[in-house]
Amino acid sequence: MVWCALTGQGEINNMEEIILEIQSREEIGKSKVKDLRENGFIPAVIYAQGKKSQAIKVSHRQLWQLIHQHRIESMVINLKMPDDKKQKGKACLIKEIQYDPVKGDIIHVDFNEVSLTKAIKVNVPVVAKGEPVGVKQEGGSLEHVLWEIEVECLPTDIPKDIEIDVSQLKMGDAIHVKDVILPPNIKALSNPDTIVFSVIAPIKEEAPAEAVEGEEKQEPEVIKEKKEVPAEGQEEKPEKEKK
């Protein structure tokens, strides 16, 4: 049974403004970049269409704090120079974060500057709201299939997440991408037939087969070495000679 109703409507949690202070970077080259990291900064670059890339540095502590507090991969970050009060900052999305393969520390970040008046494509996380009827009353389990929905919207309209009410789902019901009703300023790009949530029956564990009463347990057959039988008129050879 496929469940398609307005109760699958997505609730949009608006995204708060994120500000990250940046500084111009003159440190270029392996040795200078190494010293930069040791002083608590991460080298970064801002890319913009039709503009020259800009080398910057950001605080390692501030960036890690943002990563732990937000899902910054799909959030607009306002990059600001602390001393430049005239500029409004640069609205950017993170293009790539490079990590040290051994220590796991951030070693470099690439930003993409975006226009606040042009629509972009981003992946937005999906979260469940409520407890399904099929779980609470029928003993089923909620299966979260699609964890992100790709959407297209203005950078200022990117939602923090899409909250979907799953409380009316019964056993065998499912919510597809096409069932999620988004605001008119946000367009879903993911496959409309993809399942986001479903309630499935619990998996029953089969009990091990027991032996029938009165039936003897059969021991594994032992294959013995075939003994050579001497031909008629010949004597049996000793074991040493056989080898």
Backbone as CSV, one residue per row, in Angstrom:
resi,resn,N_x,N_y,N_z,CA_x,CA_y,CA_z,C_x,C_y,C_z
1,MET,0.851,-1.200,0.000,0.000,0.000,0.000,0.880,1.240,0.000
2,VAL,0.603,2.173,-0.888,1.373,3.412,-0.964,0.546,4.537,-0.366
3,TRP,1.149,5.234,0.557,0.439,6.302,1.272,0.777,7.644,0.648
4,CYS,-0.213,8.334,0.123,-0.022,9.648,-0.495,-1.070,10.599,0.066
5,ALA,-0.660,11.459,0.954,-1.613,12.392,1.550,-0.887,13.634,2.019
6,LEU,-1.672,14.626,2.383,-1.083,15.890,2.810,-0.336,15.772,4.125
7,THR,-0.537,14.672,4.843,0.205,14.514,6.100,1.678,14.257,5.835
8,GLY,2.031,14.019,4.587,3.437,13.860,4.237,4.087,15.197,3.921
9,GLN,3.360,16.272,4.148,3.864,17.610,3.826,5.127,17.910,4.615
10,GLY,6.093,18.517,3.934,7.339,18.856,4.597,7.250,20.188,5.313
11,GLU,7.715,20.224,6.531,7.765,21.482,7.278,9.176,22.039,7.172
12,ILE,9.302,23.286,6.742,10.601,23.883,6.493,11.081,24.629,7.733
13,ASN,12.276,24.270,8.170,12.924,25.005,9.254,13.915,25.977,8.628
14,ASN,13.633,27.265,8.746,14.455,28.277,8.090,15.876,28.282,8.620
15,MET,16.771,28.622,7.724,18.184,28.606,8.050,18.618,29.955,8.633
16,GLU,19.366,29.892,9.697,19.871,31.127,10.315,21.123,31.606,9.599
17,GLU,21.418,32.880,9.741,22.599,33.435,9.093,23.861,32.979,9.827
18,ILE,24.830,32.532,9.050,26.096,32.074,9.606,27.192,33.023,9.132
19,ILE,27.923,33.552,10.078,29.000,34.501,9.769,30.342,33.882,10.162
20,LEU,31.299,33.956,9.262,32.655,33.465,9.525,33.648,34.560,9.163
21,GLU,34.467,34.937,10.134,35.468,35.976,9.887,36.637,35.414,9.075
22,ILE,37.103,36.205,8.116,38.211,35.803,7.260,39.268,36.900,7.237
23,GLN,40.469,36.538,6.812,41.554,37.495,6.633,42.231,37.216,5.298
24,SER,42.763,38.254,4.698,43.519,38.072,3.461,44.757,37.228,3.752
25,ARG,45.132,36.428,2.780,46.275,35.527,2.998,47.369,35.814,1.986
26,GLU,48.564,36.027,2.520,49.745,36.202,1.688,50.671,34.991,1.773
27,GLU,50.351,34.100,2.712,51.187,32.910,2.899,50.904,31.898,1.788
28,ILE,51.841,31.775,0.866,51.716,30.845,-0.254,52.942,29.923,-0.237
29,GLY,52.716,28.659,-0.494,53.828,27.704,-0.458,53.718,26.778,0.741
30,LYS,54.329,25.590,0.627,54.189,24.563,1.660,54.700,25.005,3.024
31,SER,55.888,25.611,3.061,56.485,25.988,4.344,55.677,27.090,5.034
32,LYS,55.224,28.076,4.259,54.465,29.174,4.854,53.068,28.714,5.286
33,VAL,52.474,27.823,4.488,51.162,27.291,4.845,51.259,26.435,6.101
34,LYS,52.364,25.709,6.257,52.575,24.909,7.457,52.644,25.795,8.698
35,ASP,53.382,26.903,8.584,53.467,27.858,9.699,52.095,28.461,9.990
36,LEU,51.303,28.683,8.930,49.964,29.254,9.081,49.081,28.326,9.923
37,ARG,49.150,27.039,9.626,48.342,26.059,10.372,48.807,25.958,11.827
38,GLU,50.095,26.028,12.042,50.619,25.949,13.406,50.202,27.150,14.249
39,ASN,49.876,28.257,13.586,49.419,29.465,14.289,47.898,29.526,14.439
40,GLY,47.215,28.407,14.133,45.773,28.338,14.374,44.893,28.786,13.230
41,PHE,45.439,28.841,12.010,44.646,29.248,10.849,44.596,28.134,9.809
42,ILE,43.563,28.210,8.968,43.407,27.256,7.866,43.443,28.029,6.559
43,PRO,44.302,27.638,5.615,44.318,28.316,4.314,43.042,27.996,3.538
44,ALA,42.549,28.989,2.815,41.306,28.809,2.058,41.335,29.682,0.811
45,VAL,40.404,29.375,-0.105,40.301,30.136,-1.352,38.822,30.389,-1.633
46,ILE,38.505,31.611,-2.078,37.143,31.947,-2.500,37.117,31.998,-4.023
47,TYR,36.259,31.172,-4.629,36.092,31.172,-6.078,34.770,31.858,-6.420
48,ALA,34.782,32.621,-7.519,33.574,33.318,-7.972,33.567,33.338,-9.490
49,GLN,32.403,33.106,-10.070,32.288,33.073,-11.528,32.605,34.442,-12.121
50,GLY,33.541,34.450,-13.059,33.921,35.697,-13.721,34.836,36.578,-12.902
51,LYS,35.288,36.095,-11.728,36.183,36.880,-10.879,37.453,36.091,-10.568
52,LYS,38.487,36.806,-10.182,39.733,36.165,-9.801,39.577,35.546,-8.413
53,SER,40.128,34.366,-8.237,40.043,33.702,-6.936,40.803,34.502,-5.879
54,GLN,40.345,34.391,-4.640,40.919,35.164,-3.546,41.450,34.227,-2.465
55,ALA,42.744,34.376,-2.148,43.357,33.566,-1.096,43.055,34.184,0.266
56,ILE,42.511,33.385,1.183,42.162,33.876,2.520,42.611,32.857,3.570
57,LYS,42.452,33.220,4.827,42.689,32.297,5.933,41.566,32.479,6.953
58,VAL,41.191,31.369,7.584,40.122,31.389,8.572,40.623,30.753,9.863
59,SER,39.983,31.117,10.959,40.356,30.563,12.254,39.971,29.077,12.319
60,HIS,40.929,28.253,12.677,40.681,26.812,12.817,39.618,26.563,13.890
61,ARG,39.696,27.280,14.989,38.755,27.104,16.103,37.342,27.499,15.693
62,GLN,37.198,28.648,15.006,35.867,29.117,14.595,35.226,28.178,13.571
63,LEU,36.028,27.673,12.629,35.478,26.783,11.612,35.037,25.458,12.227
64,TRP,35.842,24.904,13.135,35.457,23.655,13.799,34.190,23.847,14.626
65,GLN,34.045,25.013,15.224,32.857,25.304,16.014,31.609,25.310,15.123
66,LEU,31.723,25.887,13.923,30.600,25.904,12.994,30.252,24.494,12.520
67,ILE,31.270,23.679,12.274,31.040,22.316,11.805,30.291,21.501,12.851
68,HIS,30.624,21.705,14.126,29.968,20.951,15.195,28.554,21.463,15.483
69,GLN,28.282,22.723,15.184,26.983,23.320,15.490,25.997,23.258,14.324
70,HIS,26.507,23.190,13.097,25.645,23.259,11.919,26.080,22.219,10.885
71,ARG,25.180,22.000,9.967,25.501,21.174,8.795,25.892,22.147,7.682
72,ILE,27.140,22.577,7.692,27.547,23.722,6.880,27.781,23.389,5.411
73,GLU,27.771,22.098,5.041,28.036,21.753,3.642,27.000,22.337,2.688
74,SER,25.760,22.527,3.160,24.716,23.056,2.276,24.132,24.357,2.818
75,MET,24.917,25.068,3.607,24.446,26.325,4.186,25.230,27.495,3.623
76,VAL,24.536,28.616,3.469,25.207,29.835,3.006,25.977,30.442,4.178
77,ILE,27.258,30.681,3.949,28.118,31.268,4.977,28.512,32.674,4.530
78,ASN,28.324,33.629,5.405,28.678,35.012,5.100,30.112,35.255,5.563
79,LEU,31.025,35.358,4.609,32.440,35.577,4.918,32.709,37.070,5.024
80,LYS,33.208,37.489,6.186,33.426,38.918,6.440,34.835,39.193,6.925
81,MET,35.362,40.324,6.452,36.621,40.843,6.983,36.294,41.622,8.251
82,PRO,36.896,41.307,9.387,36.531,41.970,10.649,36.810,43.468,10.657
83,ASP,37.823,43.907,9.916,38.192,45.322,9.926,37.449,46.152,8.877
84,ASP,36.802,45.462,7.922,36.109,46.164,6.849,34.631,46.264,7.194
85,LYS,34.218,47.374,7.778,32.830,47.552,8.207,31.914,47.981,7.063
86,LYS,32.484,48.449,5.953,31.688,48.913,4.832,31.123,47.744,4.020
87,GLN,31.912,46.684,3.890,31.467,45.545,3.096,30.438,44.710,3.852
88,LYS,29.474,44.185,3.094,28.444,43.335,3.688,28.910,41.890,3.832
89,GLY,30.031,41.577,3.216,30.531,40.211,3.241,30.234,39.489,1.940
90,LYS,30.727,38.277,1.843,30.531,37.459,0.656,29.675,36.250,1.016
91,ALA,28.560,36.070,0.314,27.716,34.897,0.528,28.340,33.721,-0.213
92,CYS,28.693,32.681,0.524,29.426,31.554,-0.065,28.868,30.216,0.396
93,LEU,29.072,29.213,-0.448,28.838,27.818,-0.097,30.185,27.113,-0.061
94,ILE,30.309,26.125,0.787,31.554,25.360,0.846,31.628,24.441,-0.366
95,LYS,32.691,24.568,-1.134,32.902,23.723,-2.310,33.591,22.425,-1.920
96,GLU,34.594,22.523,-1.068,35.336,21.328,-0.653,36.091,21.603,0.641
97,ILE,36.112,20.608,1.514,36.931,20.648,2.727,37.937,19.514,2.640
98,GLN,39.215,19.838,2.745,40.261,18.819,2.693,40.730,18.507,4.114
99,TYR,40.827,17.196,4.400,41.246,16.745,5.724,42.582,16.015,5.637
100,ASP,43.338,16.090,6.707,44.576,15.321,6.799,44.214,13.841,6.890
101,PRO,44.755,12.991,6.008,44.358,11.579,5.985,44.734,10.805,7.244
102,VAL,45.710,11.302,8.008,46.170,10.599,9.219,45.529,11.198,10.472
103,LYS,45.667,12.505,10.655,45.186,13.158,11.874,43.708,13.533,11.799
104,GLY,43.186,13.718,10.581,41.786,14.108,10.435,41.541,15.596,10.587
105,ASP,42.595,16.391,10.718,42.441,17.847,10.844,42.116,18.478,9.487
106,ILE,41.420,19.616,9.529,41.145,20.357,8.303,42.433,21.036,7.851
107,ILE,42.773,20.841,6.581,44.015,21.433,6.082,43.763,22.488,4.999
108,HIS,42.559,22.493,4.403,42.267,23.493,3.366,40.765,23.520,3.103
109,VAL,40.266,24.713,2.729,38.842,24.875,2.417,38.692,25.703,1.139
110,ASP,37.782,25.261,0.274,37.428,26.022,-0.919,35.996,26.514,-0.769
111,PHE,35.777,27.818,-1.040,34.443,28.418,-0.985,34.013,28.829,-2.381
112,ASN,32.724,28.755,-2.640,32.137,29.263,-3.880,31.241,30.449,-3.548
113,GLU,31.554,31.619,-4.090,30.690,32.782,-3.880,29.434,32.629,-4.734
114,VAL,28.273,32.904,-4.155,27.012,32.742,-4.870,26.248,34.064,-4.887
115,SER,25.384,34.195,-5.893,24.508,35.356,-5.980,23.244,35.082,-5.189
116,LEU,22.815,36.029,-4.375,21.612,35.853,-3.566,20.330,35.981,-4.386
117,THR,20.476,36.339,-5.666,19.297,36.510,-6.522,19.172,35.413,-7.572
118,LYS,20.067,34.411,-7.551,20.024,33.303,-8.504,19.825,31.987,-7.766
119,ALA,18.937,31.160,-8.303,18.641,29.864,-7.674,19.827,28.919,-7.802
120,ILE,20.033,28.102,-6.766,21.108,27.111,-6.759,20.532,25.757,-6.352
121,LYS,21.307,24.712,-6.572,20.902,23.355,-6.209,21.693,22.891,-4.989
122,VAL,20.973,22.427,-3.972,21.610,21.938,-2.747,20.857,20.720,-2.229
123,ASN,21.519,19.934,-1.387,20.884,18.805,-0.719,20.486,19.218,0.692
124,VAL,19.231,18.961,1.042,18.710,19.349,2.355,18.361,18.085,3.145
125,PRO,18.802,17.977,4.393,18.499,16.779,5.194,17.019,16.643,5.515
126,VAL,16.575,15.401,5.663,15.180,15.089,5.981,15.116,14.494,7.383
127,VAL,14.148,14.960,8.184,13.965,14.430,9.537,12.509,14.010,9.716
128,ALA,12.296,12.999,10.557,10.947,12.486,10.810,10.334,13.179,12.014
129,LYS,9.015,13.388,11.942,8.268,13.984,13.045,7.143,13.031,13.452
130,GLY,7.090,12.682,14.723,6.042,11.818,15.235,6.405,10.349,15.178
131,GLU,5.528,9.522,15.776,5.701,8.068,15.777,4.597,7.434,14.942
132,PRO,4.944,6.649,13.934,3.927,6.072,13.048,2.963,5.137,13.780
133,VAL,1.705,5.110,13.285,0.708,4.188,13.823,1.172,2.753,13.633
134,GLY,1.800,2.488,12.500,2.265,1.139,12.204,3.362,0.658,13.129
135,VAL,4.036,1.581,13.791,5.069,1.217,14.772,4.451,1.084,16.155
136,LYS,3.615,2.060,16.506,3.049,2.125,17.850,1.991,1.047,18.095
137,GLN,1.161,0.766,17.085,0.040,-0.152,17.276,0.204,-1.501,16.574
138,GLU,1.040,-1.537,15.527,1.140,-2.773,14.750,2.494,-3.464,14.878
139,GLY,3.406,-2.870,15.632,4.692,-3.517,15.865,5.681,-3.454,14.725
140,GLY,5.418,-2.572,13.741,6.353,-2.434,12.630,7.532,-1.544,13.006
141,SER,8.371,-1.271,12.039,9.521,-0.393,12.269,9.601,0.641,11.161
142,LEU,9.989,1.867,11.530,10.113,2.956,10.567,11.457,2.854,9.864
143,GLU,11.412,2.826,8.549,12.635,2.759,7.750,12.878,4.109,7.086
144,HIS,14.021,4.718,7.409,14.400,6.010,6.826,15.285,5.720,5.612
145,VAL,14.700,5.856,4.412,15.389,5.449,3.189,16.216,6.587,2.594
146,LEU,15.576,7.741,2.407,16.243,8.888,1.779,16.544,9.932,2.846
147,TRP,17.818,10.205,3.045,18.232,11.112,4.126,18.366,12.551,3.663
148,GLU,18.427,12.787,2.357,18.540,14.141,1.813,17.676,14.266,0.560
149,ILE,17.093,15.437,0.369,16.354,15.735,-0.850,17.049,16.888,-1.560
150,GLU,17.353,16.699,-2.833,17.971,17.775,-3.605,16.894,18.776,-3.994
151,VAL,17.155,20.049,-3.720,16.184,21.096,-4.033,16.874,22.214,-4.803
152,GLU,16.039,23.044,-5.411,16.527,24.236,-6.118,15.777,25.441,-5.559
153,CYS,16.547,26.441,-5.118,15.946,27.648,-4.549,17.003,28.742,-4.452
154,LEU,16.577,29.911,-4.026,17.528,31.000,-3.785,18.375,30.670,-2.555
155,PRO,19.611,31.148,-2.510,20.458,30.874,-1.334,19.819,31.307,-0.021
156,THR,19.039,32.380,-0.059,18.405,32.870,1.169,17.222,32.003,1.602
157,ASP,16.748,31.118,0.710,15.593,30.264,1.018,15.991,28.826,1.352
158,ILE,17.290,28.540,1.396,17.722,27.167,1.691,17.272,26.786,3.093
159,PRO,16.470,25.732,3.230,16.015,25.334,4.563,17.090,24.584,5.334
160,LYS,17.011,24.696,6.641,17.935,23.957,7.498,17.681,22.467,7.367
161,ASP,16.411,22.066,7.339,16.019,20.680,7.108,14.554,20.654,6.681
162,ILE,14.112,19.490,6.245,12.713,19.269,5.864,12.135,18.263,6.845
163,GLU,11.192,18.711,7.654,10.584,17.859,8.678,9.299,17.253,8.129
164,ILE,9.197,15.921,8.148,8.048,15.230,7.574,7.285,14.482,8.663
165,ASP,5.985,14.716,8.705,5.116,14.053,9.677,4.872,12.610,9.240
166,VAL,5.320,11.656,10.051,5.169,10.234,9.720,4.164,9.542,10.637
167,SER,3.448,10.306,11.474,2.592,9.717,12.505,1.419,8.916,11.937
168,GLN,0.975,9.204,10.701,-0.180,8.508,10.130,0.200,7.273,9.316
169,LEU,1.473,6.978,9.232,1.904,5.816,8.450,1.495,4.512,9.122
170,LYS,0.871,3.627,8.351,0.509,2.297,8.832,1.467,1.268,8.234
171,MET,1.327,0.026,8.668,2.186,-1.027,8.164,2.064,-1.131,6.642
172,GLY,3.190,-1.066,5.951,3.210,-1.147,4.490,3.073,0.188,3.796
173,ASP,2.809,1.268,4.540,2.691,2.601,3.947,4.066,3.195,3.672
174,ALA,4.108,4.159,2.772,5.367,4.814,2.432,5.125,6.255,2.027
175,ILE,6.118,7.082,2.242,6.112,8.473,1.781,7.186,8.612,0.717
176,HIS,6.780,9.095,-0.464,7.705,9.319,-1.569,8.061,10.805,-1.659
177,VAL,9.066,11.097,-2.449,9.470,12.496,-2.654,8.297,13.305,-3.200
178,LYS,7.494,12.717,-4.093,6.359,13.432,-4.684,5.269,13.735,-3.665
179,ASP,5.273,13.054,-2.514,4.282,13.314,-1.478,4.657,14.495,-0.587
180,VAL,5.922,14.886,-0.633,6.405,15.974,0.226,6.067,17.302,-0.425
181,ILE,5.199,18.064,0.220,4.755,19.359,-0.325,5.655,20.459,0.238
182,LEU,6.387,21.104,-0.652,7.314,22.168,-0.274,6.720,23.523,-0.630
183,PRO,7.228,24.602,-0.027,6.770,25.948,-0.395,7.025,26.222,-1.880
184,PRO,6.279,27.111,-2.494,6.422,27.370,-3.934,7.796,27.906,-4.333
185,ASN,8.523,28.460,-3.369,9.848,29.005,-3.701,10.943,27.945,-3.614
186,ILE,10.571,26.691,-3.288,11.547,25.599,-3.208,11.063,24.451,-4.074
187,LYS,11.899,24.007,-5.003,11.535,22.953,-5.946,12.352,21.696,-5.663
188,ALA,11.682,20.556,-5.502,12.375,19.286,-5.280,12.903,18.757,-6.610
189,LEU,14.170,18.320,-6.628,14.803,17.798,-7.841,15.046,16.293,-7.775
190,SER,14.965,15.710,-6.590,15.181,14.268,-6.452,14.083,13.503,-7.187
191,ASN,14.367,12.248,-7.536,13.392,11.400,-8.220,12.088,11.353,-7.427
192,PRO,10.958,11.771,-8.033,9.688,11.842,-7.284,9.198,10.496,-6.767
193,ASP,9.645,9.386,-7.390,9.183,8.063,-6.971,10.070,7.433,-5.891
194,THR,11.101,8.143,-5.479,11.992,7.616,-4.447,11.293,7.639,-3.092
195,ILE,11.390,6.534,-2.352,10.783,6.445,-1.023,11.651,7.202,-0.019
196,VAL,10.998,8.018,0.808,11.696,8.752,1.867,11.574,7.992,3.193
197,PHE,10.331,7.656,3.561,10.056,6.877,4.776,9.092,5.742,4.438
198,SER,9.192,4.647,5.165,8.227,3.557,5.041,8.165,2.801,6.361
199,VAL,7.034,2.133,6.593,6.876,1.290,7.776,6.845,-0.153,7.305
200,ILE,7.769,-0.940,7.801,7.888,-2.326,7.363,7.630,-3.259,8.534
201,ALA,7.240,-4.496,8.201,6.982,-5.498,9.226,8.299,-5.951,9.835
202,PRO,8.287,-6.309,11.117,9.521,-6.775,11.752,10.011,-8.071,11.131
203,ILE,11.305,-8.240,11.058,11.897,-9.450,10.485,11.854,-10.562,11.527
204,LYS,11.218,-11.676,11.155,11.105,-12.804,12.081,12.325,-13.709,11.943
205,GLU,12.904,-14.059,13.087,14.051,-14.957,13.088,13.567,-16.398,13.112
206,GLU,14.062,-17.200,12.177,13.667,-18.603,12.115,14.408,-19.411,13.178
207,ALA,13.643,-20.225,13.919,14.249,-21.066,14.948,15.019,-22.196,14.284
208,PRO,16.155,-22.605,14.862,16.931,-23.709,14.285,16.129,-24.994,14.274
209,ALA,16.249,-25.765,13.206,15.506,-27.026,13.071,15.959,-28.015,14.128
210,GLU,14.975,-28.604,14.847,15.283,-29.572,15.890,15.119,-30.983,15.356
211,ALA,15.873,-31.914,15.924,15.806,-33.307,15.499,14.479,-33.908,15.918
212,VAL,13.915,-34.775,15.069,12.654,-35.441,15.374,12.862,-36.408,16.537
213,GLU,11.884,-36.438,17.456,12.002,-37.292,18.631,12.190,-38.752,18.225
214,GLY,13.146,-39.422,18.811,13.417,-40.821,18.536,14.431,-41.022,17.423
215,GLU,14.709,-39.959,16.673,15.671,-40.086,15.571,17.080,-39.911,16.103
216,GLU,17.940,-40.835,15.762,19.313,-40.774,16.249,20.108,-39.764,15.447
217,LYS,20.983,-39.107,16.166,21.845,-38.124,15.513,22.913,-38.849,14.717
218,GLN,22.998,-38.569,13.447,23.951,-39.250,12.587,25.323,-38.597,12.699
219,GLU,26.320,-39.447,12.899,27.684,-38.949,12.963,28.223,-38.824,11.540
220,PRO,29.088,-37.871,11.315,29.662,-37.739,9.976,30.464,-38.972,9.594
221,GLU,30.306,-39.360,8.362,30.992,-40.564,7.896,32.474,-40.276,7.750
222,VAL,33.276,-41.190,8.301,34.733,-41.055,8.230,35.232,-41.875,7.056
223,ILE,35.902,-41.232,6.179,36.435,-41.928,5.002,37.792,-42.503,5.367
224,LYS,37.879,-43.799,5.355,39.132,-44.474,5.707,39.968,-44.721,4.463
225,GLU,41.264,-44.820,4.715,42.179,-45.080,3.608,41.933,-46.477,3.060
226,LYS,41.841,-46.590,1.767,41.578,-47.879,1.126,42.789,-48.783,1.237
227,LYS,42.545,-49.971,1.728,43.623,-50.928,1.928,43.841,-51.735,0.662
228,GLU,45.105,-51.820,0.275,45.421,-52.581,-0.924,45.285,-54.081,-0.652
229,VAL,44.604,-54.786,-1.532,44.432,-56.237,-1.407,45.390,-56.923,-2.359
230,PRO,46.252,-57.830,-1.854,47.237,-58.485,-2.734,46.550,-59.363,-3.753
231,ALA,47.130,-59.449,-4.924,46.588,-60.316,-5.972,46.719,-61.776,-5.563
232,GLU,45.923,-62.596,-6.189,45.906,-64.019,-5.844,47.279,-64.620,-6.090
233,GLY,47.776,-65.323,-5.044,49.085,-65.955,-5.156,50.218,-65.086,-4.690
234,GLN,49.932,-63.778,-4.341,50.984,-62.883,-3.851,50.818,-62.635,-2.372
235,GLU,51.931,-62.384,-1.689,51.893,-62.095,-0.263,51.697,-60.587,-0.052
236,GLU,51.077,-60.255,1.068,50.850,-58.839,1.379,52.160,-58.163,1.741
237,LYS,52.437,-57.011,1.164,53.673,-56.281,1.424,53.617,-55.603,2.777
238,PRO,54.727,-55.505,3.436,54.775,-54.762,4.703,54.461,-53.297,4.458
239,GLU,54.065,-52.554,5.529,53.668,-51.159,5.393,54.799,-50.285,4.873
240,LYS,56.035,-50.540,5.299,57.158,-49.719,4.879,57.398,-49.832,3.396
241,GLU,57.252,-51.066,2.866,57.479,-51.269,1.444,56.392,-50.614,0.600
242,LYS,55.161,-50.578,1.186,54.076,-49.926,0.431,54.343,-48.468,0.209
243,LYS,54.961,-47.852,1.183,55.274,-46.420,1.061,56.470,-46.188,0.176
